Amino acid sequence: MSFLGALSEHGFLQLALLGGVLASIGCGLIGPYVVVRRIGYLAGGIAHASMGGMGVAYYYGHEPLIGALVSAVLAAMAVGWVSLRWSEQEDMLIGALWAVGMAVGILFMSQASGYNVDLMSYLFGNILMVTGADLYLMLGLDALMLGLIALFYKQFQAVCFDEEFARLRGVPVTAFYLLLLGMVALAIVLLIQVVGLILVIALITLPAAMAGHWMRSLLGMMLLSALVAVVATSGGLAAAFAPDLPAGATIVLITAALYLLSLAARQFTTGRRAAR
């Protein structure tokens, strides 16, 4: 009740809650593709490489999230190219991109005049610092992803489930795969403010994996995944408020708990059906 009372009085909490909802929509849209395609590691490389763009943007006095957006998209294209062309060295190259992006970001931030940036807020998120401008950016990114999925839903589905069949049907698999990674980059930027770079992959994959326990279609997974993410972000924000806990970490722990409950319920249901 104290959280609900504070929510009605404090604008920053209202912005944080709206930011969590908009980020959750992005999770719901992109998470199922990441889980079905099994590109969680690639998404992790994109997330951590975006730190470089944030550092450069901060150094030159620009909005760090804009730098994250540019660098995440560029990293997505680089990661996609590596995945397609150098599959044997994929792990090493993506790991290097992961580390270099983080190093560049920290280096540029440390050299900025009047260095006072809180690295923890970028690494682990600070949902309470969401601004009105951030909400407009999140809304725009959600709208862009929703539009692309509405236009190319069948192509993305074919690329995720049966790449060879998609090629035989004339689908430009490489182009749509890179476009998919680009949308993963957009989702990562949505989540940086909420849970940070370190925890972003958990919020992209866990709700989608949970939705996969109960839904057979991508569309169903998207809807349930978004709902789970909304519950986790809102519940995490509320749970972290009174004891003054880190909201991003609390959100991820609640998401993990929901996933474990779903897994247990799924196994129980499957066991009962087998017993019959």
Secondary structure, DSSP 8 states (H G I E B T S, - for coil): -HHHHHHHH-HHHHHHHHHHHHHHHHHHHHHHHHHHHT-HHHHHHHHHHHHHHHHHHHHTTS-HHHHHHHHHHHHHHHHHHHHHH-GGGHHHHHHHHHHHHHHHHHHHHHHSTT----HHHHHH--GGG--HHHHHHHHHHHHHHHHHHHHHHHHHHHHHH-HHHHHHTT--HHHHHHHHHHHHHHHHHHHHHHHHHHHHHHHHHHHHHHHHTT-SSHHHHHHHHHHHHHHHHHHHHHHHHTTT--HHHHHHHHHHHHHHHHHHHHHHHHHHHHH-
